[in-house]
Amino acid sequence: MTVATNRYSSAGLNGFTTTSRRGLTPADLAYISAHRAKGRGWQSIAKMMGRPQSDIERAAEVEAYTRAQPKAFNWAPDHLETARVYYRAGNNPTLLAIKVGCSIEEADQQLAHQRALAVERNRLALNKRRREKHAVKHPAKPKPEKPAAPGLPFVRLATPSSSALTFPAPVGPRPTPLQVVTLTAETCGMTLEAMCRRSSERHRVHARWIAAWLIKKYCDRTSYPEIARVLGGFDHTTIVSGVARLEELVARGIYVDALRKLSTELARPASNSRVEDARAAFSKAMTDRAQVLKDAA
């Protein structure tokens, strides 16, 4: 029997098999290596093979030579196909090592890899059958359309031009922050107290962003902490990030029409009566809330 192996060099193997009339074949060497990996001694292996112990011990020369010059086996596509066939047939790593010419350790690792691939294929096939059966029993229902949130209209332009991002300058004295917040709340269809309430609803958050952006653009020397106090006592970093987010939306063509409408209103002379009414409603709401918190305490 002549089998070229990857682990045992041809020079070492030929010298080992021709110096004795009872030379060992590569299959014998694979058998010895398998039992040596299990911790069996030379004498036990000699009894199992029916050979003199001196002949079996000479396999240590090939084993030492192999460990001194290790070489990884290159698994070609035909080798991988052979490993798949041997795994399906239930063969042991020794037979696969003899067939493809690799070491028993590499054959054992490849069979373990094929076992893992088979388990994964079975799992995917089982999940696919379960999904198909569930789809038959429970057909998908059409999702109802979610109604639009009340308040500020969500407008998206296909390609915003430079003229769409320009806004008119105020005529006469500049508006105050309270005037800007009041006008923004009226445009969004909510009260001043509702817009300044600490809420994470999108239309309220976006309305506060728009109010902060307009205050920064149309009011005189207004800092972010002052804008935060006007909008309900938020942290100034929240206002900074909100203005940056709104500028990104405007660059994408969102809320451009609403901002243009608000800018046109702010460019006109302000009406103090409307601001005073909103200020009174806001103060009453804050007083009622403080009374409720006091009663609860």
Secondary structure, DSSP 4 states (H G I P E B T S, - for coil): -----SSS-HHHHHHHHHSSTTPPPHHHHHHHHHHHHTT--HHHHHHHHTS-HHHHHTHHHHHHHHHHS-------HHHHHHHHHHHHHT--HHHHHHHHT--HHHHHHHHHHHHHHHHHHHHHHHHHHHHHHHHHHSPPPPPPPPPPPSSS---B-SS--TGGG--PPPPSSPPPHHHHHHHHHHHTTS-HHHHHS----HHHHHHHHHHHHHHHHHSSS--HHHHHHHTTS--HHHHHHHHHHHHHHHHTTBSHHHHHHHHHHHHSPP-HHHHHHHHHHHHHHHHHHHHHHHHH-
